[in-house]
Amino acid sequence: MQVSDAGDPGLAFTLYFPLVVALQATVGVKFMWSIIMCEWSNMILKWILAGDRPYWWIHETSLYKDRFPPFLYQFPRTCETGPGMPSGHTKLNAAMLYILVSAFIDRVLSKMFFLSVRQRAWARRGLWASYCVWMTLVVLARTYMAAHFPHQCVAGGVLGLAIAVVVWRSTRLEALTRRQYLALSGTIIATVLGTFYLQMFMGHNVLWSLEKAVKWCVKQEYIHLDTTPLYSFCRYSGVSLGLGLALSSSMYKRANTPKFSKKMVASLLVLNLAVSQVGVLVHQSLPPTMMGWYPAEFTLHTTVTFLLVAALPHFVRTASGVPAAVDRYKRK
């Protein structure tokens, strides 16, 4: 349970990203783009592949029609409501941890000149070994609590790693124009909605997995709204728009975060965590039954992301009297 909770997608948005983007803005941007790409591709693949989850499959498969099926324990994190293939949990952990390990090796370990070349090589091996150990734990955790089959976790891990490698090596995702960022966010939204309505047009019940979760979950309180596909869509699409608006803003381009002192970084950390937690409180205060709940969630995630990436670093820089940076990506 602790492994699954630590790797929860919700924490990636509300805790890990605010911390990383405050400590190292460029790493934080890659970190979040990898999360967005994972969530985006995961939703489309889940709808297309329509994989079962063990906790409901065990009751409906024909394998046990002549005998009682094995008993599977359910836990507070078992009853996720989306289709099971691939595992979004494993996919997200593979991606975001790859970004963090790569960043640490590139920004920290490579500059530890008090270590010998041999020692730095062993340190790199140790970091990647830790990565493999954590991913193994995530796969075991998701399988043990009957949220996923092993092959779903392996597929998610491979896809997440592939996405992270592409995002880490990309030099363009931080340097697009506002129009290009809007086009990217629009593409994300259009492809998801297009898949959704295409499935409906073909006569498929897009929310079939939610119905199975409600039917076979032993406790209704185990069903969490933030695991539903539509809420996840509002979250990552809102974040993608907020991130694009922030990266194309003059506030971000002139923030000059490499010149921040330790005191300024600490101040930004506190502000980021405070704003992120305010966003969590606002989310918790919005009743899902209210009219316009999904647009409200979309707007909330857009706003919080813009504040974390552009507005708060600009505020810290201005309050501290640090000169503005020259716009490296200025376009006519």
Secondary structure as the mmCIF struct_conf table of DSSP 4:
data_model
#
loop_
_struct_conf.conf_type_id
_struct_conf.id
_struct_conf.beg_label_comp_id
_struct_conf.beg_label_asym_id
_struct_conf.beg_label_seq_id
_struct_conf.end_label_comp_id
_struct_conf.end_label_asym_id
_struct_conf.end_label_seq_id
HELX_RH_AL_P HELX_RH_AL_P1 GLN A 2 ALA A 6
TURN_TY1_P TURN_TY1_P1 GLY A 7 GLY A 7
HELX_RH_AL_P HELX_RH_AL_P2 PRO A 9 LEU A 11
HELX_RH_PI_P HELX_RH_PI_P1 ALA A 12 TYR A 16
HELX_RH_AL_P HELX_RH_AL_P3 PHE A 17 LEU A 23
HELX_RH_AL_P HELX_RH_AL_P4 ALA A 25 LEU A 49
HELX_RH_AL_P HELX_RH_AL_P5 PRO A 54 GLU A 60
HELX_RH_3T_P HELX_RH_3T_P1 SER A 62 TYR A 64
TURN_TY1_P TURN_TY1_P2 LYS A 65 ASP A 66
BEND BEND1 ARG A 67 ARG A 67
HELX_LH_PP_P HELX_LH_PP_P1 PHE A 68 PHE A 71
TURN_TY1_P TURN_TY1_P3 PRO A 76 THR A 78
BEND BEND2 GLY A 82 GLY A 82
BEND BEND3 MET A 85 PRO A 86
HELX_RH_AL_P HELX_RH_AL_P6 GLY A 88 ARG A 107
TURN_TY1_P TURN_TY1_P4 VAL A 108 VAL A 108
HELX_RH_3T_P HELX_RH_3T_P2 LEU A 109 LYS A 111
TURN_TY1_P TURN_TY1_P5 PHE A 113 PHE A 114
BEND BEND4 LEU A 115 LEU A 115
HELX_RH_AL_P HELX_RH_AL_P7 VAL A 117 TYR A 144
TURN_TY1_P TURN_TY1_P6 MET A 145 ALA A 146
BEND BEND5 ALA A 147 ALA A 147
HELX_RH_AL_P HELX_RH_AL_P8 PRO A 150 ARG A 169
BEND BEND6 THR A 171 ARG A 172
TURN_TY1_P TURN_TY1_P7 LEU A 173 GLU A 174
BEND BEND7 ALA A 175 ALA A 175
HELX_RH_AL_P HELX_RH_AL_P9 ARG A 178 PHE A 201
TURN_TY1_P TURN_TY1_P8 MET A 202 GLY A 203
TURN_TY1_P TURN_TY1_P9 VAL A 206 LEU A 207
HELX_RH_AL_P HELX_RH_AL_P10 TRP A 208 TRP A 216
BEND BEND8 VAL A 218 VAL A 218
HELX_RH_3T_P HELX_RH_3T_P3 GLN A 220 TYR A 222
HELX_RH_3T_P HELX_RH_3T_P4 LEU A 225 THR A 227
BEND BEND9 THR A 228 THR A 228
HELX_RH_AL_P HELX_RH_AL_P11 PRO A 229 LEU A 247
TURN_TY1_P TURN_TY1_P10 SER A 248 SER A 248
BEND BEND10 SER A 249 SER A 249
HELX_RH_AL_P HELX_RH_AL_P12 SER A 250 LYS A 253
TURN_TY1_P TURN_TY1_P11 ARG A 254 ARG A 254
HELX_RH_3T_P HELX_RH_3T_P5 THR A 257 LYS A 259
HELX_RH_AL_P HELX_RH_AL_P13 LYS A 262 SER A 285
BEND BEND11 LEU A 286 LEU A 286
TURN_TY1_P TURN_TY1_P12 PRO A 288 THR A 289
BEND BEND12 MET A 290 MET A 290
TURN_TY1_P TURN_TY1_P13 MET A 291 GLY A 292
HELX_RH_AL_P HELX_RH_AL_P14 TRP A 293 PHE A 306
HELX_RH_PI_P HELX_RH_PI_P2 LEU A 307 ALA A 311
HELX_RH_AL_P HELX_RH_AL_P15 LEU A 312 SER A 320
TURN_TY1_P TURN_TY1_P14 GLY A 321 GLY A 321
HELX_LH_PP_P HELX_LH_PP_P2 VAL A 322 VAL A 326
TURN_TY1_P TURN_TY1_P15 ARG A 328 TYR A 329
#
